[in-house]
């Protein structure tokens, strides 16, 4: 399958039932489906409103700091050979990551719906910080569910959420990471949906969330394509982004899907290695199944349930991937590959030392893959989606690895 017309693709994908090919849909209890249908109807109506679009553009321009720039990583490129590396600087968004793109959109949607509270999960804390920021901006209450393991790893972001006025609720069952946080947030929303809206943190979950989050993140791809052409007069040969649930990757990929000569790469976390429980590379090692209300490719245990997953990057340790990523893998438009913890840590320090940019551990997976590619290729240009900054990871990295 070739995506020849991007506008047509984005308009018609997913279908009216929320399917990207055979992936996606909505597999949730009837009570929750009623609440989700309210969000779907509101989004389909409001997203076509000139007032809504104008308000969102103003927020992006005057509050978020968009457009974010592209940086030519000249010193890193020179150290690696002839291939030129560039970074789309989503780390320069207000709050330090791409997550603010959909959180401000979701907050604005909640305002138009008359809701009083935002409910969400978070892994690395960037989605939580961004949503707490949106709640403060729109004058709403905010409950953030976060695994106890991730709370310990991401103390700076936990503090930021609390300073912004959010209620950070520890999740202490199961593996106490992102999957369990999503479970808890969905349960809370089911109890409180009349006055609240659930703001999912990636292109996952039941319809309309994979579409809604992709649409709010599409601005990354729009800007990146225009900026790269303006900087160089050509399009990049390769675009690289990390993939957990996959919101940052869908954001930048969506700008290039119909450009057949631009190769797209999604980088999953291999963690400690390929053994089940040591990684979170669902598209590389998983099988089809239903997770958190949508059909996806997921990692399963012997009983067919979501398997324990691991990554040094808390924002990537999810046992499935967004349904659009699953479809793009199947049709061959995006290649999905893996990077382990050690390679990501090396890239973290390399980018900091060569370019003065400290990347998030999630983004470090994409940087590592781009470095790997640059060493093998004789020429070309690679655009990396630098999805977030590494402030949140500093304490954990110094404690575990020291200063290299």
FIROLO-716938 format. One line per field, with one value per residue (C-alpha): x, y, z; residue number from 0; residue in three letters. Coordinates in Angstrom, 1 decimal, decimal comma. Layout:
<pts>
xx = X;...
yy = Y;...
zz = Z;...
num = NUM;...
residu = ala;...
</pts>
This chain:
<pts>
xx = 0,0;1,3;0,1;-0,1;-2,2;-1,5;-4,7;-6,9;-5,1;-5,4;-9,1;-10,0;-7,7;-8,8;-12,2;-15,5;-15,1;-11,6;-9,7;-6,3;-6,6;-7,4;-5,9;-7,6;-11,3;-12,9;-13,1;-14,4;-17,4;-20,7;-20,6;-17,2;-18,2;-21,0;-18,4;-15,9;-18,7;-19,2;-15,5;-15,7;-18,7;-17,3;-13,9;-15,5;-17,6;-15,2;-12,1;-13,8;-14,7;-12,8;-12,9;-11,4;-8,6;-7,9;-7,7;-5,3;-3,0;-2,8;-1,9;0,8;2,2;2,0;2,2;3,9;6,6;5,8;7,2;10,1;13,3;15,3;19,0;21,8;23,9;27,1;29,7;28,2;27,8;31,5;32,5;30,6;31,5;29,7;26,0;24,3;22,2;19,4;17,1;13,5;13,7;10,5;12,6;12,3;8,5;7,2;7,4;10,3;8,7;6,2;3,5;2,3;1,1;-1,8;-2,3;-3,2;-5,5;-7,2;-7,5;-9,1;-11,5;-12,4;-13,1;-15,4;-17,2;-17,7;-15,6;-14,0;-11,2;-8,5;-7,6;-4,5;-1,7;2,0;5,2;8,2;6,2;6,3;2,6;1,7;3,6;2,1;-1,4;-0,9;0,2;-2,9;-5,1;-3,5;-3,9;-7,6;-8,4;-9,3;-8,5;-6,1;-5,5;-2,4;-1,9;1,7;3,3;5,3;8,4;8,2;7,5;10,8;12,7;11,2;11,2;11,8;8,7;6,6;7,6;6,7;3,2;2,6;3,8;1,4;-1,4;-2,0;-2,9;-0,3;-1,8;0,7;-0,2;1,1;-0,3;1,4;4,6;3,8;4,7;2,9;0,6;-0,8;-1,1;-3,3;-5,5;-6,0;-6,7;-9,3;-11,0;-11,1;-12,5;-15,3;-16,3;-16,0;-16,7;-19,7;-17,5;-14,1;-12,3;-9,7;-6,6;-4,6;-0,9;-0,1;-1,7;-3,1;-6,4;-9,9;-11,1;-10,9;-7,7;-5,2;-6,7;-7,1;-3,6;-2,1;-4,0;-2,8;0,8;0,6;1,9;5,4;5,4;4,0;6,6;9,5;8,8;8,5;11,6;13,8;13,0;13,6;17,0;18,3;16,1;15,5;13,7;15,5;16,5;15,6;13,3;13,9;11,8;11,5;8,3;6,6;3,0;4,2;2,8;6,0;6,7;3,2;3,5;6,6;5,9;2,5;4,3;6,2;3,9;3,2;6,9;8,0;11,7;11,7;12,4;10,8;12,2;10,5;12,9;11,7;13,4;15,3;16,2;18,5;17,9;15,4;14,2;10,5;10,4;13,7;12,4;9,3;9,7;6,2;6,3;9,5;8,5;4,8;1,6;-1,9;-4,1;-6,5;-4,9;-6,5;-9,5;-7,9;-6,6;-2,8;0,5;1,5;3,8;2,1;2,9;2,1;-1,5;-2,0;-2,1;0,1;3,6;5,9;8,0;11,1;13,1;15,5;13,1;9,9;8,0;8,7;7,9;4,5;3,5;1,8;2,0;-0,4;-2,7;-1,5;2,1;0,9;-0,7;2,3;4,5;2,3;2,2;5,9;5,8;7,7;10,6;10,7;13,9;15,4;18,0;19,0;19,7;23,5;23,4;20,8;23,0;26,0;23,9;22,7;26,2;27,4;24,7;25,3;29,1;29,0;26,1;25,3;21,8;20,8;18,1;15,4;16,2;13,3;14,7;18,2;16,9;16,3;19,6;21,4;19,7;20,6;24,2;24,2;22,8;25,3;28,2;27,0;25,8;28,1;25,9;22,5;20,5;18,9;16,2;15,7;12,6;14,2;11,0;12,1;14,9;16,7;16,3;13,9;16,5;19,5;19,3;18,5;21,4;24,0;22,9;23,0;25,8;27,7;29,2;30,9
yy = 0,0;3,4;6,6;8,9;11,7;12,8;14,9;12,1;9,6;11,7;12,4;8,8;7,0;5,7;4,6;5,7;2,9;3,8;1,1;1,5;-1,6;-4,3;-2,4;0,1;0,1;0,3;-2,8;-1,3;-1,7;-0,1;2,4;3,7;3,6;6,1;8,5;7,9;8,5;12,0;12,8;11,5;13,6;16,7;16,3;15,7;18,8;21,2;20,3;21,8;25,0;28,1;29,4;26,1;26,1;29,8;29,3;26,3;28,2;31,1;28,7;27,1;30,4;32,5;29,8;26,7;28,5;26,9;26,5;24,6;24,8;22,2;22,2;20,9;18,6;19,7;18,6;15,2;14,8;15,6;13,2;10,4;10,9;12,4;11,8;15,0;14,7;17,2;17,3;18,6;20,3;19,3;19,5;23,3;23,2;24,7;21,9;20,3;17,7;17,1;16,0;19,6;19,5;17,2;18,1;21,7;20,4;18,0;20,7;23,0;20,2;19,7;23,4;23,4;20,4;22,1;19,6;20,5;17,9;16,3;12,7;11,0;8,5;9,2;7,1;9,4;12,2;14,4;13,8;14,4;17,7;18,8;17,9;19,6;22,7;22,5;22,1;25,2;27,2;26,3;26,5;22,8;20,2;17,4;13,8;12,1;8,3;7,2;3,9;3,9;2,7;5,6;8,0;7,0;7,3;10,6;12,7;16,1;15,6;14,5;17,7;19,8;18,2;19,0;22,6;23,0;21,9;18,4;15,5;12,7;9,4;6,5;3,1;0,3;-2,9;-5,1;-3,9;-0,4;1,3;2,7;-0,1;-0,2;3,6;3,4;0,8;3,1;6,2;4,4;3,1;6,6;8,0;5,4;6,7;10,4;10,9;13,2;16,1;14,9;14,0;11,4;12,7;9,7;10,3;8,6;7,3;4,4;3,4;3,1;5,3;8,3;8,7;7,3;9,7;12,6;12,5;12,0;15,0;17,3;16,0;16,4;20,0;18,4;16,8;19,9;22,2;19,7;19,2;22,9;23,8;21,1;22,2;25,8;24,9;22,6;22,8;19,0;16,6;14,4;10,9;9,4;10,4;8,7;8,7;6,6;4,5;3,4;4,2;6,3;9,9;11,7;9,4;9,7;13,4;13,7;10,7;12,2;15,0;12,6;9,6;10,4;11,3;7,9;8,8;9,7;6,5;6,4;4,5;3,8;2,9;0,6;0,0;-3,3;-2,7;-5,3;-7,7;-9,8;-12,0;-11,4;-9,1;-7,4;-5,1;-3,2;-3,8;-4,9;-4,3;-6,3;-9,2;-9,0;-10,6;-9,3;-8,7;-6,3;-4,0;-1,0;-1,1;-1,4;-4,0;-3,8;-5,7;-6,5;-8,4;-11,3;-13,7;-17,5;-16,8;-14,3;-11,4;-8,2;-9,2;-7,4;-4,9;-2,9;0,1;2,5;5,1;5,2;6,7;3,7;0,8;0,0;-3,6;-2,4;0,2;2,6;1,0;3,3;2,1;-1,5;-0,8;1,2;-1,7;-4,2;-2,2;-1,5;2,3;2,5;0,2;-0,6;-1,6;-1,6;0,1;-1,2;0,6;0,8;2,2;4,8;5,9;6,3;8,5;10,5;11,5;11,8;14,4;16,3;16,5;17,1;19,5;20,9;19,2;16,8;14,5;12,6;8,9;8,2;10,5;9,0;5,8;7,7;9,5;6,2;4,7;7,7;7,5;3,8;4,6;7,4;5,1;2,7;5,1;6,9;10,0;11,4;13,4;12,1;14,0;12,9;13,8;15,0;14,5;15,7;17,1;15,1;17,2;14,6;11,8;13,4;12,2;8,6;8,5;10,0;7,6;4,5;5,4;8,3;10,9;9,3
zz = 0,0;-1,0;0,7;-2,3;-0,9;2,6;3,0;1,9;4,1;7,2;6,5;5,9;8,4;10,7;9,4;11,1;13,6;14,5;12,6;11,0;8,9;11,4;14,4;16,7;17,3;20,7;23,0;26,3;28,6;27,6;30,4;29,4;25,7;26,4;27,8;25,0;22,4;24,0;23,4;19,8;19,0;20,6;18,8;15,4;15,9;17,6;15,5;12,5;14,3;13,2;16,8;18,2;15,5;16,1;19,9;19,5;17,1;19,5;22,4;20,3;19,2;22,4;25,2;23,9;21,8;18,4;15,9;17,4;15,3;13,5;14,5;12,2;14,4;12,6;15,1;15,7;11,9;11,3;14,0;12,3;8,7;5,7;6,7;8,0;11,1;12,1;15,1;15,3;18,7;20,5;23,6;23,3;23,7;27,0;29,6;27,6;25,3;22,5;25,0;25,4;21,7;22,5;26,1;25,3;22,5;25,0;27,6;25,1;24,0;27,7;28,1;25,1;26,5;29,9;31,9;35,2;35,6;33,5;34,2;32,8;33,3;32,9;32,6;32,3;33,7;30,6;29,8;33,4;33,5;30,2;31,3;34,7;32,8;30,6;33,7;35,3;32,0;31,7;35,4;35,9;38,4;37,4;38,6;37,3;37,8;37,9;38,7;42,0;40,2;37,8;40,6;42,2;38,8;37,8;41,0;39,2;37,1;40,0;41,8;38,8;38,6;42,2;41,9;39,0;41,2;40,0;42,3;41,6;42,6;43,0;41,4;43,5;41,9;39,3;37,9;39,1;35,8;32,7;31,9;35,5;35,5;32,3;34,0;37,1;35,0;33,0;36,2;37,6;34,4;34,4;37,9;37,1;33,4;33,8;35,1;33,7;30,5;30,1;28,3;27,1;26,7;23,4;20,1;22,0;23,6;22,2;19,3;19,1;21,1;18,5;15,9;18,2;19,6;16,1;14,8;17,6;17,1;13,3;13,7;14,3;10,9;9,2;10,6;10,1;6,4;5,7;7,8;6,3;2,8;3,8;5,4;2,7;-0,4;-0,2;2,0;4,5;3,3;6,7;9,6;12,9;16,1;19,2;19,7;22,9;22,4;19,6;19,7;18,9;16,1;14,6;14,9;12,7;10,4;9,5;7,7;5,4;4,8;1,2;0,4;-0,9;-1,0;2,7;4,7;8,1;11,2;14,5;17,3;20,1;23,4;23,5;27,2;28,6;25,7;23,7;26,6;27,5;30,4;29,6;26,8;25,5;21,8;21,0;17,2;17,0;19,2;19,9;18,5;17,8;20,8;22,6;25,2;26,9;24,7;21,2;18,9;18,6;18,5;22,0;24,2;26,0;28,8;28,6;29,5;26,7;29,1;28,7;29,6;32,0;30,1;30,8;29,5;31,0;29,5;31,5;28,6;26,4;28,8;27,4;26,3;23,0;20,4;18,7;16,1;13,3;13,9;13,7;10,3;9,0;9,9;8,1;4,9;5,0;5,1;8,4;9,5;13,2;14,9;18,4;20,5;24,0;27,2;26,8;23,3;24,4;27,3;25,0;22,7;25,7;26,6;23,0;22,0;25,2;24,7;20,9;20,6;24,1;24,0;26,8;25,4;27,2;27,6;25,2;22,6;23,2;21,5;18,3;18,5;19,0;16,0;13,8;15,0;14,1;10,6;10,0;10,6;7,9;5,2;2,8;2,3;3,1;5,7;8,8;10,7;14,3;16,3;19,5;21,5;24,9;27,1;29,7;32,8;34,2;33,8;35,3;38,9;37,8;35,2;37,6;40,3;38,0;35,6;36,9;34,6;31,7
num = 0;1;2;3;4;5;6;7;8;9;10;11;12;13;14;15;16;17;18;19;20;21;22;23;24;25;26;27;28;29;30;31;32;33;34;35;36;37;38;39;40;41;42;43;44;45;46;47;48;49;50;51;52;53;54;55;56;57;58;59;60;61;62;63;64;65;66;67;68;69;70;71;72;73;74;75;76;77;78;79;80;81;82;83;84;85;86;87;88;89;90;91;92;93;94;95;96;97;98;99;100;101;102;103;104;105;106;107;108;109;110;111;112;113;114;115;116;117;118;119;120;121;122;123;124;125;126;127;128;129;130;131;132;133;134;135;136;137;138;139;140;141;142;143;144;145;146;147;148;149;150;151;152;153;154;155;156;157;158;159;160;161;162;163;164;165;166;167;168;169;170;171;172;173;174;175;176;177;178;179;180;181;182;183;184;185;186;187;188;189;190;191;192;193;194;195;196;197;198;199;200;201;202;203;204;205;206;207;208;209;210;211;212;213;214;215;216;217;218;219;220;221;222;223;224;225;226;227;228;229;230;231;232;233;234;235;236;237;238;239;240;241;242;243;244;245;246;247;248;249;250;251;252;253;254;255;256;257;258;259;260;261;262;263;264;265;266;267;268;269;270;271;272;273;274;275;276;277;278;279;280;281;282;283;284;285;286;287;288;289;290;291;292;293;294;295;296;297;298;299;300;301;302;303;304;305;306;307;308;309;310;311;312;313;314;315;316;317;318;319;320;321;322;323;324;325;326;327;328;329;330;331;332;333;334;335;336;337;338;339;340;341;342;343;344;345;346;347;348;349;350;351;352;353;354;355;356;357;358;359;360;361;362;363;364;365;366;367;368;369;370;371;372;373;374;375;376;377;378;379;380;381;382;383;384;385;386;387;388;389;390;391;392;393;394;395;396;397;398;399;400;401;402;403
residu = unk;unk;unk;unk;unk;unk;unk;unk;unk;unk;unk;unk;unk;unk;unk;unk;unk;unk;unk;unk;unk;unk;unk;unk;unk;unk;unk;unk;unk;unk;unk;unk;unk;unk;unk;unk;unk;unk;unk;unk;unk;unk;unk;unk;unk;unk;unk;unk;unk;unk;unk;unk;unk;unk;unk;unk;unk;unk;unk;unk;unk;unk;unk;unk;unk;unk;unk;unk;unk;unk;unk;unk;unk;unk;unk;unk;unk;unk;unk;unk;unk;unk;unk;unk;unk;unk;unk;unk;unk;unk;unk;unk;unk;unk;unk;unk;unk;unk;unk;unk;unk;unk;unk;unk;unk;unk;unk;unk;unk;unk;unk;unk;unk;unk;unk;unk;unk;unk;unk;unk;unk;unk;unk;unk;unk;unk;unk;unk;unk;unk;unk;unk;unk;unk;unk;unk;unk;unk;unk;unk;unk;unk;unk;unk;unk;unk;unk;unk;unk;unk;unk;unk;unk;unk;unk;unk;unk;unk;unk;unk;unk;unk;unk;unk;unk;unk;unk;unk;unk;unk;unk;unk;unk;unk;unk;unk;unk;unk;unk;unk;unk;unk;unk;unk;unk;unk;unk;unk;unk;unk;unk;unk;unk;unk;unk;unk;unk;unk;unk;unk;unk;unk;unk;unk;unk;unk;unk;unk;unk;unk;unk;unk;unk;unk;unk;unk;unk;unk;unk;unk;unk;unk;unk;unk;unk;unk;unk;unk;unk;unk;unk;unk;unk;unk;unk;unk;unk;unk;unk;unk;unk;unk;unk;unk;unk;unk;unk;unk;unk;unk;unk;unk;unk;unk;unk;unk;unk;unk;unk;unk;unk;unk;unk;unk;unk;unk;unk;unk;unk;unk;unk;unk;unk;unk;unk;unk;unk;unk;unk;unk;unk;unk;unk;unk;unk;unk;unk;unk;unk;unk;unk;unk;unk;unk;unk;unk;unk;unk;unk;unk;unk;unk;unk;unk;unk;unk;unk;unk;unk;unk;unk;unk;unk;unk;unk;unk;unk;unk;unk;unk;unk;unk;unk;unk;unk;unk;unk;unk;unk;unk;unk;unk;unk;unk;unk;unk;unk;unk;unk;unk;unk;unk;unk;unk;unk;unk;unk;unk;unk;unk;unk;unk;unk;unk;unk;unk;unk;unk;unk;unk;unk;unk;unk;unk;unk;unk;unk;unk;unk;unk;unk;unk;unk;unk;unk;unk;unk;unk;unk;unk;unk;unk;unk;unk;unk;unk;unk;unk;unk;unk;unk;unk;unk;unk;unk;unk;unk;unk;unk;unk;unk;unk;unk;unk
</pts>
